[in-house]
Amino acid sequence: MACKDHPKNTNLPDPNDSTANANLAREISKKIEEDPTNPKYFMERAEVYINSKYLARAEADLLSAIALDSTNDAYFFTLGRTQ
């Protein structure tokens, strides 16, 4: 699968807007609390963390997503962005 098949999430706040990124991460965290077996939420929050340059947090969320669904190559691709 080519890199072009994995577009960046364009719905993310400006990377310099720490308040908007933190608020979005909190919203997604609530979704995770409600449904901790949904890997999509971990991926969404990881993208916010990457956007905010919190790469260790993003890596942890991506590893959680992979543990829940190891068949989604987007999780592995995004994990590479944390290295």
C-alpha positions as CSV (number, residue, x, y, z in Angstrom):
1,M,0.0,0.0,0.0
2,A,1.4,3.3,-1.0
3,C,1.8,6.3,1.3
4,K,-0.7,8.3,-0.9
5,D,-3.3,5.7,0.2
6,H,-3.0,7.1,3.8
7,P,-4.0,10.7,3.7
8,K,-3.4,13.0,6.6
9,N,-6.4,13.9,8.7
10,T,-7.3,17.4,7.6
11,N,-9.9,17.8,10.3
12,L,-7.3,18.4,13.0
13,P,-6.9,21.7,14.7
14,D,-3.9,23.9,13.9
15,P,-0.8,22.3,15.5
16,N,0.0,25.5,17.2
17,D,-3.5,25.7,18.9
18,S,-2.7,23.8,22.0
19,T,-6.1,24.5,23.5
20,A,-8.1,23.1,20.5
21,N,-5.8,20.0,20.4
22,A,-6.2,19.4,24.1
23,N,-10.0,19.8,23.9
24,L,-10.2,17.4,21.0
25,A,-8.1,14.9,22.8
26,R,-10.4,15.1,25.9
27,E,-13.5,14.6,23.7
28,I,-11.9,11.5,22.2
29,S,-10.8,10.3,25.6
30,K,-14.5,10.3,26.7
31,K,-15.3,8.2,23.7
32,I,-12.6,5.7,24.7
33,E,-14.0,5.6,28.3
34,E,-17.4,4.8,26.9
35,D,-16.1,2.2,24.4
36,P,-12.6,1.0,25.3
37,T,-12.7,-1.8,22.7
38,N,-13.0,0.5,19.7
39,P,-9.6,0.9,18.1
40,K,-10.8,3.8,15.9
41,Y,-10.9,6.1,18.9
42,F,-7.4,5.3,19.8
43,M,-6.3,6.0,16.3
44,E,-8.2,9.3,16.3
45,R,-6.6,10.4,19.6
46,A,-3.2,9.3,18.3
47,E,-3.6,11.6,15.3
48,V,-4.3,14.5,17.7
49,Y,-1.2,13.6,19.7
50,I,0.9,13.5,16.6
51,N,-0.5,16.8,15.5
52,S,0.5,18.2,18.9
53,K,3.9,16.5,18.8
54,Y,3.2,14.2,21.7
55,L,4.7,11.2,20.0
56,A,5.0,8.9,23.0
57,R,1.3,9.3,23.8
58,A,0.5,8.7,20.1
59,E,2.6,5.6,20.1
60,A,0.8,4.2,23.2
61,D,-2.6,4.8,21.6
62,L,-1.5,3.2,18.3
63,L,-0.2,0.2,20.1
64,S,-3.6,-0.1,21.9
65,A,-5.4,0.2,18.5
66,I,-3.1,-2.5,17.1
67,A,-3.8,-4.8,20.1
68,L,-7.5,-4.4,19.4
69,D,-7.3,-4.8,15.6
70,S,-4.0,-6.0,14.2
71,T,-5.5,-6.2,10.6
72,N,-5.7,-2.5,10.0
73,D,-2.6,-1.4,8.2
74,A,-3.4,2.3,8.8
75,Y,-2.5,1.8,12.5
76,F,0.9,0.4,11.6
77,F,1.5,3.2,9.0
78,T,0.6,5.9,11.5
79,L,2.8,4.2,14.2
80,G,5.7,4.8,11.8
81,R,5.0,8.5,12.0
82,T,5.8,8.4,15.8
83,Q,9.3,7.2,15.3
